[in-house]
């Protein structure tokens, strides 16, 4: 059974940094895609970053581009979201998600995965709170 577990959330002041971690167990695909999405109270879930394990291709939505970095350590089956220069509007529950059998990391496909939340497995979320 595939499990996706996030950690690393917390409270920081604006301008600060956090690193979220995501461990995937029970699944060892030849290639997959991992994504981070977030949901603030009263808002829809928003995909923010994705990575294709095959070649490390990444995609970011404009609101986090230049501030967030999605990283992978395939040997450890662990993915990270490094978040720098955090803003109050980044406050949300952050979810890690995984999708297997991904054949390509082209940007429009990773964008599709994020926009449609088209992943196979999801974690329970970790809260990030940014105060002004």
C-alpha positions in Angstrom: 0.0 0.0 0.0 1.4 3.4 -1.0 1.7 5.9 1.8 2.6 9.6 1.4 3.6 11.4 4.6 4.5 15.1 4.8 6.3 16.9 7.6 8.1 20.1 8.2 5.3 22.6 8.5 5.2 25.3 11.2 4.9 29.0 11.9 7.3 31.6 10.6 7.4 35.3 10.1 7.2 36.9 6.7 10.5 36.6 4.9 11.4 33.4 6.6 12.0 29.9 5.3 10.7 26.4 5.8 11.5 23.1 4.2 8.7 20.5 3.8 9.5 16.9 3.4 7.5 14.1 1.8 8.3 10.4 2.1 6.7 7.9 -0.2 6.6 4.3 0.8 5.2 1.1 -0.7 5.9 2.1 -4.3 9.0 2.1 -6.4 8.1 3.1 -9.9 10.6 3.5 -12.7 9.3 7.0 -13.1 6.8 9.2 -11.3 5.8 12.7 -10.7 5.5 14.3 -7.3 3.7 17.5 -6.5 3.0 19.9 -3.7 -0.4 21.6 -3.4 -1.9 23.9 -0.8 -5.3 24.9 0.4 -6.1 27.9 2.6 -9.4 28.1 4.5 -12.2 29.0 2.1 -10.1 28.5 -1.0 -9.8 25.7 -3.5 -6.7 23.5 -3.5 -3.9 25.0 -5.5 -1.0 23.1 -7.0 2.2 25.0 -6.6 5.1 22.8 -7.7 5.8 19.4 -9.4 8.8 17.3 -10.3 9.3 14.4 -12.7 11.6 11.8 -11.2 12.8 10.6 -14.6 14.9 13.7 -15.4 14.3 16.1 -12.5 12.1 18.4 -14.7 10.1 20.8 -12.6 7.2 23.2 -12.9 6.1 26.0 -10.6 3.1 28.2 -10.6 3.8 31.9 -11.0 2.9 32.8 -7.4 5.8 30.8 -6.0 8.3 30.9 -8.8 11.7 32.1 -7.6 10.8 31.5 -4.0 10.0 27.8 -3.8 12.1 24.9 -5.0 11.0 21.3 -5.3 13.8 18.8 -4.7 14.1 15.0 -4.8 16.2 12.4 -3.2 15.2 9.3 -5.1 17.3 6.9 -3.0 15.5 8.0 0.1 12.1 8.2 -1.7 11.9 11.7 -0.2 10.8 14.9 -1.8 11.2 18.4 -0.5 9.6 21.8 -0.9 12.1 24.5 0.1 10.2 27.7 0.7 12.0 31.0 1.0 10.9 34.5 1.4 7.6 33.3 2.7 4.6 35.6 2.6 1.4 35.7 4.6 -0.6 34.6 1.6 1.5 31.4 1.6 -0.4 30.3 4.7 -2.2 27.1 4.0 -2.3 23.3 4.5 0.3 21.9 2.2 -0.2 18.5 0.6 2.3 16.2 -1.1 1.0 13.9 -3.9 2.4 11.2 -6.1 1.6 9.8 -9.4 3.1 6.7 -10.9 3.7 5.6 -14.5 4.6 9.1 -15.7 6.3 9.0 -19.1 7.3 12.6 -19.5 8.2 15.7 -17.4 7.3 18.3 -20.0 6.0 21.4 -18.4 2.5 21.4 -19.8 2.0 17.9 -18.4 3.3 18.8 -14.9 1.1 21.9 -15.1 -1.9 19.7 -15.9 -1.1 17.4 -12.9 -1.1 20.5 -10.6 -4.1 22.2 -12.1 -6.3 19.0 -12.1 -4.8 17.6 -8.9 -4.3 14.5 -11.1 -2.2 12.4 -8.7 -2.8 8.9 -7.5 -1.8 9.2 -3.8 -2.0 12.1 -1.4 -0.7 12.8 2.1 -2.6 14.2 5.0 -1.1 17.6 4.9 1.1 19.8 7.0 0.2 23.3 8.1 2.3 26.3 7.2 1.5 29.6 8.8 3.2 32.9 7.9 2.7 35.9 10.0 3.3 39.5 8.9 
